[in-house]
């Protein structure tokens, strides 16, 4: 019985040691892959940044500013109170869900008011 216990103990210790070594190997491989991926990402990001900086350095900023100032300003935007005109602007509402809003005619309004006067003579 003592021999069986010793053999079982050696087998259990061997299995635990083997499992620990396998887990350690897997962890080392995964860590290595993660670090390699991180290095590649850093390399690609630095290359992209270098390309962007090279492009920015090749721009002739004086020409760029001259072209921008020559272009006309887009209509709209902010106008100071001195720049604003005194004209009255009419707000045009777009159709709702593809349907035009019904604007009542004077006849429709008069008909509704007549009905209301019949129903409520005091008002």
Rosetta blueprint (number, residue, H / E / L):
1 X L
2 X H
3 X H
4 X H
5 X H
6 X H
7 X H
8 X H
9 X H
10 X H
11 X H
12 X H
13 X H
14 X H
15 X H
16 X H
17 X H
18 X H
19 X H
20 X H
21 X H
22 X H
23 X H
24 X H
25 X H
26 X H
27 X H
28 X H
29 X H
30 X H
31 X H
32 X H
33 X H
34 X H
35 X H
36 X H
37 X H
38 X H
39 X H
40 X H
41 X H
42 X H
43 X H
44 X H
45 X H
46 X H
47 X H
48 X H
49 X H
50 X H
51 X H
52 X H
53 X H
54 X H
55 X H
56 X H
57 X H
58 X H
59 X L
60 X L
61 X H
62 X H
63 X H
64 X H
65 X H
66 X H
67 X H
68 X H
69 X H
70 X H
71 X L
72 X L
73 X L
74 X L
75 X L
76 X L
77 X L
78 X L
79 X L
80 X L
81 X L
82 X L
83 X L
84 X L
85 X L
86 X L
87 X L
88 X L
89 X L
90 X L
91 X L
92 X L
93 X L
94 X L
95 X L
96 X E
97 X L
98 X L
99 X E
100 X L
101 X L
102 X L
103 X L
104 X L
105 X L
106 X H
107 X H
108 X H
109 X H
110 X H
111 X H
112 X H
113 X H
114 X H
115 X H
116 X H
117 X H
118 X H
119 X H
120 X L
121 X L
122 X L
123 X L
